[in-house]
Amino acid sequence: MIFDKKVNYYQVSQGVWGLKTLFVNIYMIANRKGVADGWVLVDAGLRGYSSKIISMAESLFGEGTKPLAIILTHGHFDHVSGLEELLKHWDVPVYAHPLELPYLTGKSSYPPADPTVGGGLMSWISWMFPSKPINLGDRVQALDTSGAIEELPEWKTIHTPGHSPGHVSLFFKLNATLIAGDAFATTKAESAIYALSFIPKLSGPPKYFTTDWAQAAESVRKLYALEPRTVATGHGYAMRGKELQTELKYLADNFEDISIPAHGRYVKVPAQADINGTEYVPPAIMPDKASIAAVALISVAIGYFAVREVQKRLA
């Protein structure tokens, strides 16, 4: 699965490669020969990984290469934090759904994360995750809402809201490859152990940032109806074949029971947004005494994982 020991990128399907940036993926999609030239980057990952992303691109496509465009599944911090560094190196357009543009042009913050949904350390520390917008100015443009992608003529985007208002997934019908972003995950994104190690577990969208659960359920069912044979997600390694079909059917059929938290800020009342950004955010739910007591233990765990990551980078 691993092609380059230094960069550690991996192949998802023909013409699609992925790279893990700590706990979130970026993807590169190449057009088929005879159809179109060039390639596209999907999402930008976390800050500090631009050199690995550029090295991956040059390993795949040659020295000095650059994408035709960068397509964002959505604008949450873990999918866009690497943009600033990459755009210094590559002068290319960035595309996102119109409903994501307020969060990418400095106009609106996302609703805050909900650490009360539980499920693991990533949920508990999500109150620290940035929700403020970045400002790409005129570097970001709206995707065609018909689903057409000029730079990838054989692929289409699919609006899959719920995790964010303008979340999109990408689909290649010829071999049924789906890049699902955070519409669902192939690991348990709420757990640090799962999220950092990419332990396989087909799951719903990351709970702590999902602000409309009814839309999230509809989006999963929309993607299941495409009958994908290979799925690449924002969190977790690619999944394919019978395992994917069985688990995705189970997720689609039982989404309300297995993915939606029993309690949470956005469970009963979703956040609301329009083309100008966030319009309404439900009031926060106060944590119980046990949750407050857990903060000290969580702080220790945060320190442990932070030190471990620093040690890895220095190794």
Secondary structure, DSSP 4 states (H G I P E B T S, - for coil): -B--TTT--EEEETTEEEEEETTEEEEEEEPPTTT---EEEE---STT-HHHHHHHHHHHH-TT---SEEE-S---HHHHTTHHHHHHH----EEE-GGGHHHHBTS-PPPPP-GGG-SSHHHHGGGGS--SPPB-GGGEEEPPTTSB-TTSTTEEEEE--SSSTT-EEEEETTTTEEEEETSSBSS-TT-HHHHHHT----B-S-GGG---HHHHHHHHHHHHTT--SEEEESSS--EEHHHHHHHHHHHHHTHHHHTS-SS-TTTSS--EEETTEEEE-PPPPPP-HHHHHHHHHHHHHHHHHHHHHHHHHH-
